[in-house]
């Protein structure tokens, strides 16, 4: 997820998943479901897997895992086994057409690709073309709609008069003087010290309370470091050099990354069910939850999660006129509504119906999909202990940890890809080409 202050358990009042789907651009024949799942895309015999026949095992098929797998297969000519516990490729970036409308839905929440990293941009363009989509968000507060994030247009509209950039800066500075940022005692005081009380109460207070299920006065000031205010009329959500959406969707992009004769993908296969069959010493890149790998020996790490409520609307072909509308008032239970048709205005979607998805934020419970690290002091203490265990696991068992779940760090898509390329350069390539140990400077914090 690449957007906003939020991003769990994916639930729906209407079905989001399609039990079986036809691939628009099939993966190579080396994709199969695991022992208990139905075969997909020219399935291999599922009863026997020769785990000794692989040079590298990658756990998880999100952007981090597939980047490592693709590079090892293509650049080093290594045989790579990708294990995926879900029934589909792609991790949380997976997308699929909603059956009734054909509108492409991001099953695990909106994913918007953006980067200023030239290497990452050149790499991803090997697998997909991008549209010219530029993400813009609007916020609904007390039945008024504002361009978001906070910019000169929002300030002028909210305060009911025209301000020059200098006048707006002076206004916000005056309103923010109520608290000193350095001595703020909680999130509310910190936010007011950055943007002033009026903007805080309208745009931050209720939204934050919904996200965290906690009054902002009871949240630590360290949760936020800054609240950006633009003193221009620029309403692009991201400031990166490159931005867009994959022309034929995320799933097609991810499948192309896995489409290599040296890569075999096993769906419906939990690493913890089969790791005893992997020969000792086989390099493993693990992108699952760090605490689960060590059987929660240091305690569970805290995450926030999301619930999604999907609805096909037959009364209109355009519900809200934009892809994402934030609902900042605390008395509205959801945090935002996605209308996915607006991600691809170039497509010929039905004009008499549309799909909306309401997003709800909460603390993750056992069994939920983890999205955002909570990162309390207790979490950070646990994480340090897990990092020590991970370093030993890398040294003793050739297991590397990466990705959002494997590092307990929120990563945008371009960050996950960049991190995977760095791991490939600094750890995996020297291991295979120079015989160097996988252990070294790379730890789950890198």
C-alpha positions as CSV (number, residue, x, y, z in Angstrom):
1,X,0.0,0.0,0.0
2,X,1.5,3.2,-1.0
3,X,-0.8,5.8,0.3
4,X,-1.9,7.9,3.1
5,X,-1.7,7.7,6.9
6,X,-3.2,4.2,6.8
7,X,-3.1,0.8,5.2
8,X,-5.2,-6.6,7.8
9,X,-7.7,-8.9,7.7
10,X,-9.5,-8.6,4.3
11,X,-13.1,-9.1,4.9
12,X,-16.0,-8.2,2.7
13,X,-19.8,-8.1,2.7
14,X,-19.6,-9.1,-0.9
15,X,-17.1,-11.6,-2.3
16,X,-13.8,-10.0,-3.3
17,X,-11.9,-13.2,-4.2
18,X,-12.5,-15.2,-7.4
19,X,-12.1,-18.8,-6.6
20,X,-10.5,-19.6,-9.9
21,X,-9.3,-17.1,-12.4
22,X,-8.1,-17.1,-16.0
23,X,-4.6,-15.6,-16.3
24,X,-4.3,-12.9,-19.0
25,X,-0.6,-13.6,-19.2
26,X,0.1,-17.0,-17.8
27,X,3.1,-17.8,-15.7
28,X,5.5,-20.4,-17.0
29,X,4.6,-24.0,-16.6
30,X,6.6,-24.1,-13.3
31,X,3.7,-22.9,-11.2
32,X,1.6,-25.3,-9.1
33,X,-0.5,-25.4,-6.1
34,X,0.7,-27.2,-3.0
35,X,-0.4,-30.6,-1.8
36,X,-3.8,-29.4,-0.5
37,X,-4.7,-26.8,-3.1
38,X,-6.3,-27.0,-6.6
39,X,-3.8,-26.8,-9.5
40,X,-3.5,-23.6,-11.4
41,X,-1.8,-22.6,-14.6
42,X,-0.5,-26.0,-15.9
43,X,0.0,-27.5,-12.5
44,X,2.8,-29.8,-11.7
45,X,2.3,-33.1,-9.8
46,X,1.8,-31.8,-6.3
47,X,2.6,-34.8,-4.2
48,X,6.4,-34.7,-4.6
49,X,8.8,-31.7,-4.7
50,X,12.5,-32.3,-5.0
51,X,13.6,-29.6,-2.6
52,X,17.2,-30.7,-3.1
53,X,17.0,-29.5,-6.8
54,X,17.0,-25.8,-6.0
55,X,19.8,-23.4,-5.4
56,X,17.7,-20.8,-3.6
57,X,14.3,-20.9,-1.8
58,X,12.3,-17.7,-1.5
59,X,9.4,-17.6,1.0
60,X,6.7,-15.2,-0.2
61,X,5.8,-14.0,-3.7
62,X,5.4,-10.3,-3.1
63,X,7.6,-7.7,-4.7
64,X,10.6,-8.3,-2.4
65,X,10.5,-12.1,-2.9
66,X,9.9,-12.0,-6.6
67,X,12.6,-9.5,-7.2
68,X,15.2,-11.7,-5.5
69,X,13.9,-14.8,-7.3
70,X,14.0,-13.1,-10.7
71,X,17.4,-11.7,-10.3
72,X,18.9,-15.0,-9.1
73,X,17.3,-16.9,-11.9
74,X,18.1,-14.4,-14.7
75,X,21.4,-13.0,-13.6
76,X,23.0,-16.0,-11.8
77,X,21.2,-18.8,-13.7
78,X,20.2,-20.4,-10.4
79,X,17.1,-22.6,-9.9
80,X,14.8,-20.8,-7.5
81,X,11.8,-22.2,-5.6
82,X,9.2,-19.7,-4.5
83,X,6.8,-20.8,-1.7
84,X,3.5,-18.9,-1.4
85,X,1.0,-19.7,1.4
86,X,-1.9,-18.0,-0.5
87,X,-3.7,-19.3,-3.6
88,X,-2.3,-16.5,-5.7
89,X,0.9,-14.9,-6.7
90,X,1.9,-11.3,-5.8
91,X,1.4,-10.8,-2.0
92,X,-0.6,-7.8,-1.1
93,X,-0.2,-6.2,-4.5
94,X,-2.4,-8.9,-6.1
95,X,-5.2,-7.5,-8.3
96,X,-8.1,-9.1,-10.1
97,X,-11.2,-8.1,-12.1
98,X,-14.4,-7.8,-10.1
99,X,-16.6,-10.5,-11.8
100,X,-19.7,-8.5,-12.5
101,X,-18.1,-5.2,-13.8
102,X,-14.7,-6.3,-14.9
103,X,-13.2,-3.4,-12.9
104,X,-9.7,-4.2,-11.6
105,X,-9.7,-4.4,-7.8
106,X,-6.7,-4.3,-5.6
107,X,-7.7,-7.1,-3.2
108,X,-5.5,-5.9,-0.3
109,X,-6.1,-2.2,-0.6
110,X,-5.0,0.4,-3.2
111,X,-1.5,0.2,-4.5
112,X,0.0,3.2,-6.2
113,X,3.4,2.9,-7.7
114,X,5.8,5.8,-7.4
115,X,9.5,6.2,-7.1
116,X,12.5,8.6,-7.6
117,X,14.9,5.6,-7.7
118,X,16.2,5.4,-11.2
119,X,17.4,1.9,-10.9
120,X,14.1,0.7,-9.5
121,X,12.2,2.5,-12.3
122,X,14.4,0.9,-15.0
123,X,14.0,-2.5,-13.4
124,X,10.2,-2.5,-13.1
125,X,9.8,-1.3,-16.7
126,X,11.2,-4.6,-17.8
127,X,8.0,-6.2,-16.8
128,X,5.2,-3.7,-17.4
129,X,4.4,-0.4,-19.0
130,X,2.9,2.3,-16.8
131,X,0.0,4.6,-17.4
132,X,0.3,8.3,-16.7
133,X,-1.9,8.1,-13.6
134,X,-1.1,10.7,-10.9
135,X,-2.6,10.0,-7.6
136,X,-4.8,12.7,-6.0
137,X,-6.8,12.4,-2.8
138,X,-9.7,14.3,-1.5
139,X,-10.9,14.6,2.1
140,X,-14.5,14.9,3.3
141,X,-15.0,17.0,6.4
142,X,-18.5,18.0,7.6
143,X,-20.0,17.6,4.2
144,X,-17.3,19.7,2.5
145,X,-14.7,18.1,0.2
146,X,-11.1,19.4,0.2
147,X,-8.1,18.6,-2.0
148,X,-5.6,16.7,0.1
149,X,-2.9,16.7,1.4
150,X,-3.0,20.1,3.0
151,X,-2.1,22.8,0.4
152,X,-2.9,26.4,-0.4
153,X,-6.2,25.5,-1.9
154,X,-7.3,23.7,1.2
155,X,-6.2,26.5,3.5
156,X,-8.1,29.1,1.4
157,X,-11.2,27.0,1.3
158,X,-11.1,26.0,4.9
159,X,-10.6,29.6,6.3
160,X,-12.9,31.2,3.7
161,X,-10.5,33.7,2.1
162,X,-7.6,33.9,-0.3
163,X,-4.1,33.7,1.1
164,X,-0.8,34.2,-0.6
165,X,1.9,31.6,0.3
166,X,3.5,33.9,2.8
167,X,0.2,34.8,4.4
168,X,-0.7,31.1,4.7
169,X,2.7,30.4,6.3
170,X,2.2,33.2,8.8
171,X,-1.3,32.0,9.6
172,X,-0.3,28.4,10.3
173,X,2.7,29.5,12.3
174,X,0.6,31.6,14.5
175,X,-2.0,28.9,15.1
176,X,0.8,26.3,15.7
177,X,2.4,28.4,18.5
178,X,0.0,27.0,21.0
179,X,2.4,24.2,21.7
180,X,6.2,23.7,21.3
181,X,7.0,20.7,19.1
182,X,10.0,19.8,21.3
183,X,8.0,19.5,24.5
184,X,4.7,18.1,23.1
185,X,3.4,15.5,25.5
186,X,1.1,13.5,23.1
187,X,0.1,13.3,19.5
188,X,-2.5,16.0,19.8
189,X,-0.1,18.5,21.1
190,X,2.5,17.5,18.5
191,X,0.1,17.9,15.7
192,X,-1.2,21.3,16.9
193,X,2.5,22.4,17.1
194,X,2.9,21.5,13.5
195,X,-0.3,22.8,11.8
196,X,-2.4,24.6,14.4
197,X,-5.6,23.6,16.2
198,X,-8.2,24.4,13.5
199,X,-6.6,22.2,10.8
200,X,-5.8,19.5,13.4
201,X,-9.3,19.2,14.6
202,X,-10.8,19.1,11.1
203,X,-8.4,16.8,9.3
204,X,-6.2,14.9,11.8
205,X,-8.1,14.3,15.1
206,X,-11.0,12.2,14.0
207,X,-9.0,10.3,11.3
208,X,-6.3,9.5,13.8
209,X,-8.8,8.3,16.4
210,X,-10.3,5.9,13.8
211,X,-6.9,4.6,12.7
212,X,-5.6,4.0,16.2
213,X,-8.9,3.3,18.0
214,X,-7.5,5.7,20.6
215,X,-8.0,9.3,21.6
216,X,-5.0,11.3,20.2
217,X,-4.3,12.7,23.6
218,X,-3.5,9.2,24.7
219,X,-1.1,8.5,21.8
220,X,2.6,9.2,22.0
221,X,4.0,12.3,20.3
222,X,6.6,10.2,18.6
223,X,3.9,8.6,16.3
224,X,4.1,11.5,14.0
225,X,7.3,13.4,12.9
226,X,5.8,15.9,10.5
227,X,2.5,16.9,8.9
228,X,3.3,18.2,5.5
229,X,1.6,21.5,4.4
230,X,2.2,22.7,0.9
231,X,2.1,26.4,0.3
232,X,1.3,25.9,-3.3
233,X,-1.8,24.7,-5.3
234,X,0.0,21.4,-6.1
235,X,-2.4,18.6,-5.2
236,X,-0.4,15.6,-6.4
237,X,-0.3,13.1,-3.5
238,X,3.3,11.9,-4.3
239,X,6.3,14.1,-5.1
240,X,8.4,11.3,-6.8
241,X,9.9,11.6,-10.2
242,X,8.1,8.6,-11.6
243,X,4.5,7.6,-11.0
244,X,1.9,5.4,-12.7
245,X,-0.1,2.2,-12.6
246,X,0.7,-1.0,-14.5
247,X,-1.1,-0.9,-17.9
248,X,-2.5,-4.4,-17.6
249,X,-2.6,-4.6,-13.8
250,X,-0.4,-5.7,-10.9
251,X,-1.0,-9.4,-11.3
252,X,0.1,-9.5,-14.9
253,X,3.3,-7.5,-13.9
254,X,4.1,-9.9,-11.0
255,X,3.4,-13.0,-13.1
256,X,5.9,-11.7,-15.7
257,X,8.5,-11.4,-13.0
258,X,8.0,-15.1,-12.1
259,X,7.9,-16.2,-15.8
260,X,11.4,-17.7,-16.0
261,X,12.4,-21.3,-16.7
262,X,14.6,-21.3,-13.6
263,X,11.7,-20.3,-11.3
264,X,9.1,-22.6,-9.8
265,X,6.3,-21.2,-7.8
266,X,4.4,-23.4,-5.3
267,X,1.0,-21.8,-4.3
268,X,-1.0,-22.9,-1.2
269,X,2.3,-24.0,0.4
270,X,3.2,-22.8,3.9
271,X,6.9,-22.7,4.4
272,X,6.6,-24.0,7.9
273,X,4.8,-27.2,6.7
274,X,7.7,-28.1,4.3
275,X,10.9,-26.5,5.6
276,X,11.9,-29.8,7.1
277,X,12.2,-31.1,3.6
278,X,14.6,-28.4,2.5
279,X,18.2,-29.6,2.7
280,X,20.2,-28.0,5.4
281,X,22.3,-25.1,4.2
282,X,20.1,-24.3,1.2
283,X,19.9,-20.5,1.1
284,X,16.5,-19.2,2.1
285,X,15.1,-15.6,1.7
286,X,12.3,-15.4,4.1
287,X,9.7,-12.5,3.7
288,X,7.1,-13.7,6.1
289,X,6.4,-12.4,9.6
290,X,9.7,-12.2,11.6
291,X,8.1,-13.2,14.9
292,X,6.4,-16.2,13.4
293,X,9.7,-17.5,12.0
294,X,10.9,-17.8,15.6
295,X,7.6,-19.2,16.9
296,X,6.9,-15.9,18.7
297,X,9.7,-16.7,21.2
298,X,10.1,-13.0,22.0
299,X,6.4,-12.2,21.9
300,X,4.1,-11.1,19.1
301,X,5.0,-7.8,17.3
302,X,2.1,-5.3,17.0
303,X,0.5,-4.4,13.7
304,X,-2.4,-2.4,12.4
305,X,-4.7,-4.1,10.0
306,X,-7.5,-3.2,7.5
307,X,-10.9,-4.5,6.8
308,X,-12.5,-3.9,3.4
309,X,-16.2,-3.8,2.5
310,X,-16.8,-4.1,-1.2
311,X,-20.0,-3.0,-2.9
312,X,-21.1,-3.1,-6.6
313,X,-23.3,0.0,-7.1
314,X,-26.0,-0.4,-9.8
315,X,-27.4,3.1,-9.3
316,X,-24.5,5.0,-10.8
317,X,-21.5,4.6,-13.0
318,X,-19.5,7.1,-10.9
319,X,-20.0,7.1,-7.1
320,X,-17.5,9.8,-6.0
321,X,-15.7,11.2,-9.0
322,X,-12.2,10.3,-7.7
323,X,-10.2,7.2,-6.8
324,X,-9.9,7.8,-3.1
325,X,-12.0,9.9,-0.8
326,X,-10.9,10.2,2.9
327,X,-13.5,10.5,5.5
328,X,-11.9,12.5,8.3
329,X,-14.9,12.9,10.7
330,X,-14.7,10.6,13.6
331,X,-18.5,9.7,13.5
332,X,-18.0,8.1,10.1
333,X,-16.8,4.5,10.9
334,X,-14.6,4.0,7.8
335,X,-11.5,6.0,7.0
336,X,-11.9,6.2,3.2
337,X,-13.7,4.9,0.1
338,X,-11.9,3.6,-2.9
339,X,-13.5,3.7,-6.4
340,X,-11.2,1.6,-8.5
341,X,-12.6,2.6,-11.9
342,X,-10.8,5.9,-11.5
343,X,-7.4,4.3,-11.4
344,X,-7.8,3.4,-15.1
345,X,-9.9,6.0,-16.9
346,X,-8.4,4.7,-20.2
347,X,-10.2,1.4,-19.8
348,X,-13.7,0.7,-21.2
349,X,-15.5,0.0,-17.9
350,X,-19.3,-0.2,-17.7
351,X,-20.9,3.2,-17.5
352,X,-24.0,2.2,-15.6
353,X,-22.3,0.5,-12.5
354,X,-19.2,0.9,-10.4
355,X,-17.4,-0.7,-7.5
356,X,-16.6,1.0,-4.2
357,X,-14.6,-0.4,-1.3
358,X,-14.9,1.1,2.2
359,X,-11.8,0.8,4.3
360,X,-11.7,0.4,8.1
361,X,-8.6,0.5,10.2
362,X,-8.0,-1.4,13.5
363,X,-5.4,-3.2,15.6
364,X,-4.5,-6.6,14.2
365,X,-5.5,-9.7,16.1
366,X,-4.1,-13.2,15.8
367,X,-4.9,-14.5,12.3
368,X,-5.3,-11.0,10.7
369,X,-3.2,-9.8,7.8
370,X,-0.6,-7.4,9.2
371,X,-0.2,-4.1,7.4
372,X,1.4,-1.4,9.4
373,X,3.9,-1.9,12.3
374,X,2.7,-0.2,15.4
375,X,6.2,0.1,16.7
376,X,5.6,0.9,20.4
377,X,8.6,0.9,22.7
378,X,7.7,-2.7,23.7
379,X,7.6,-3.7,20.0
380,X,11.0,-2.1,19.4
381,X,12.5,-4.1,22.4
382,X,11.1,-7.3,20.9
383,X,12.3,-6.4,17.5
384,X,15.9,-6.0,18.8
385,X,15.8,-9.5,20.2
386,X,14.4,-10.9,17.0
387,X,17.1,-9.1,15.1
388,X,19.7,-10.9,17.2
389,X,18.1,-14.2,16.5
390,X,17.9,-13.4,12.8
391,X,21.6,-12.6,12.6
392,X,22.4,-16.0,14.2
393,X,20.0,-17.7,11.8
394,X,21.7,-16.1,8.8
395,X,25.1,-17.2,10.1
396,X,24.1,-20.7,11.1
397,X,21.4,-21.7,8.6
398,X,21.8,-19.3,5.6
399,X,18.4,-17.6,6.1
400,X,18.1,-14.0,5.1
401,X,15.1,-11.9,6.2
402,X,13.6,-9.2,4.0
403,X,10.5,-7.4,3.0
404,X,7.9,-5.6,5.1
405,X,6.9,-8.6,7.3
406,X,10.5,-9.9,7.5
407,X,11.9,-6.6,8.8
408,X,8.9,-5.3,10.7
409,X,9.1,-2.1,8.7
410,X,6.5,-0.5,6.4
411,X,7.8,-0.4,2.8
412,X,6.3,1.1,-0.2
413,X,6.5,-1.0,-3.3
414,X,9.5,0.8,-4.7
415,X,11.3,0.5,-1.3
416,X,10.7,-3.3,-1.2
417,X,12.1,-3.7,-4.7
418,X,15.1,-1.5,-4.0
419,X,15.8,-3.3,-0.8
420,X,15.6,-6.7,-2.6
421,X,18.0,-5.4,-5.3
422,X,20.4,-4.4,-2.5
423,X,20.2,-7.8,-0.9
424,X,20.8,-9.4,-4.2
425,X,23.9,-7.3,-4.9
426,X,25.4,-7.4,-1.4
427,X,24.5,-10.9,-0.1
428,X,23.2,-13.3,-2.7
429,X,25.5,-12.5,-5.6
430,X,28.8,-12.7,-3.5
431,X,27.5,-16.0,-2.0
432,X,27.0,-17.7,-5.3
433,X,29.9,-16.1,-7.3
434,X,32.6,-15.7,-4.7
435,X,31.7,-18.2,-2.1
436,X,31.2,-15.6,0.6
437,X,29.0,-16.2,3.6
438,X,25.5,-14.8,3.6
439,X,26.1,-13.4,7.1
440,X,27.5,-10.0,7.4
441,X,26.1,-6.5,7.7
442,X,22.7,-7.2,6.3
443,X,20.2,-7.7,9.2
444,X,16.4,-7.2,9.3
445,X,16.9,-3.5,10.0
446,X,18.6,-2.9,6.7
